[in-house]
Amino acid sequence: MKFLIESGTSSDINELENLYDELNDYLAATTNYPGWIKGIYPIREDAVAGVNENSLFVARCDGRIAGSVILNHQPEEAYANIKWKTDMDYNHIIVVRTFVVHPSFLQMGVGRALMDYSLELAQRLGMGSVRLDVYEKNLPAISLYEKCGFDFIDTVDLGLGKYGLDRFKLYEKVISV
């Protein structure tokens, strides 16, 4: 399946909000690997912020948004005390956030296409590495990240225990040194 990946725009916000809601409904009815909660995360405001910061990218298939990712330079607080593979300022590191695939497009390569795009963008921009965090029980995402060459770095608490999300695995892929 072929996907067109491009920057998200304000005209994508409603479709992204629907994607987030439909994904959270699907997760609630099946296995909620990421532990997301409808109305808490991800939400419309996440898409709006990503579009406004020019950090949100969408994967389209036949005109529909099949998936999306936010790529920025804003680490979680817990990233600060970690021994990463690279020691660089976050201006030279891309952080993967709000990585979503619409339920209608699961197991069709959307996630891999978005991850490959993220790594290619990091390389084009001369970034030193790409970092991300993932809930420790999100086995499908962990499998994808490892297949894409990310290395496990550490496990941390991101302060989301009130949502039942205590431990997150940190991953990094070095792009250049």
N, C-alpha and C positions, 0 to 999 in steps of 0.2 A: 504494500500500500504506500502511496506517495503522499507526503505532507509538505505543505508550504509553510515555512516558519518565518514569521515577520514580527515587527514591533506591534504591540497592541495599541489601539487608539480608543478615544472616548466613545466611539460608536460601538465598541466591543463590550462595554461595561455591563449592559443588561444581559447579554449572552453569557458573559463570565459569571455574573451573579447566579443565573440559572444553572450553569454548569456546577458551581460550588454547591448549590442547594440539591441538585439531582445526585451529585456524587455523595453528599452527606446522607441523603435518603437511602441510597444504595448501600453505603457502608453500614448504616443503622440496621438494615434488613439482612445483611450478610455478615461477613467478618470485618470489623472495623480495625484494620491493621494500623492505621496512623493514629487512631484514637480521637479523630476530629469530631466536633459537635456542631450541628447545624445552628446557625445564629451566633456561634462563638468564633469558629475558624474553619475554613476560610470564609470571608464575607465580602460583600460589595466594596467596603472601604479598602480592603487589601488590593483589589483590582484597581480602584481609583488611584490609590497611592502609587502603585506600580506604573500605571499609565502616565500619571503626572511627573514621575521621576524618570520616565523613558527607560524603565528597567523591566517592564513586563513584555513577554514574548508569547505569541500564540502559534499553535500548530493547527493549520486548517486542512480539512479534507472535504472536497466537494462543497466548499463554501461554508462549512460548519466548523466551529472551534472544537477540535478533538482533544486539545490539552493546552496547558499554559505553564509558564514558569516565570518567576521573578528572579532576576540576576542583579545583585547590587554589591556594595562594598560595606555593608552594615552587619557586623558579627553580633551574635548574642553575647551578653555580658560574660557568660560562662566560658567563652572562647579565650578570654584573656589569660587565664591561668594554666593553659594547656601547652605541652611541648609538641608543637607542630613540626612537620617535616621541613618547612621553610620558615624563615624568620624575616618577614617583610611587613611593611606598612600595608594597611588594608586598601590603600589606593591601588595596590598591585595584586590584589586577591579578589576573586569573585566569590560571593556567597550565594548558594542556591536556596531559594525560598519559594513557598507556595507552589510546589511542583504538583500539578494535578492532571489527571486524564479523565475525560468524560466516561461514564460507565458503558456507553454504547461503543466505545473504542478500546476497551480493555483488551489486553493480549493481542493487539494488532500492531505493535511497534511504535506507538506514539511516545511512550516514555523514553524508549531508546533514542528515537529521533530528537526529542527535546534535549536529552542528556548529551548526545553527540554534538548538537548545535551549541550547547553551552560550552563545551570543551573547545570547539572550533572558534567560537567567539573569543574565549579567553586567550587562545593562541594568537588570533588576529590582533587583539588589543595589547599583546605583549605582557599578559598577566603572568605572575609567578606560580599561582596555583588556584584551584577551585576547592572550596570547602563547603561542607553541609553538615546538618544534624538530622537524625532520623530516630523516631521513637523505637526503642530497642525491640519491640514486638512487631514492627512493620517489616516482616520477612520478605514480601515481594519487592519492596523498595531497596532493602539491604542487598538482596540478590542482584538487582539491576546495577546498583552502584559498584558492587564488587566486579561484575562482568565488564563494567566500563573502566576498570583499572583504578578505582579509588582504594586507598589504604585506610584501614581502621586505625584511628589515633587514640581514642580514649572514650570513656563513658562519663557523662556529666548529668547533673540535675539542672534543668532549665527553669525551675521554679513553677512548673505546671502541675504539681502534685494535687492541687484542688480539683483538677480534671481527671485524676487517675493516671497521669503521665509523669512518672517519677524519673525514669532514666532514659537518656538519649545517647545514641552512639554518634561520635564525630568521625567524619571521613574527610580525606584530603587527596587530591590528585595534583601532583606537581606538573606544571606545564613547561616552565623554563626556570633556570637558576641563574 
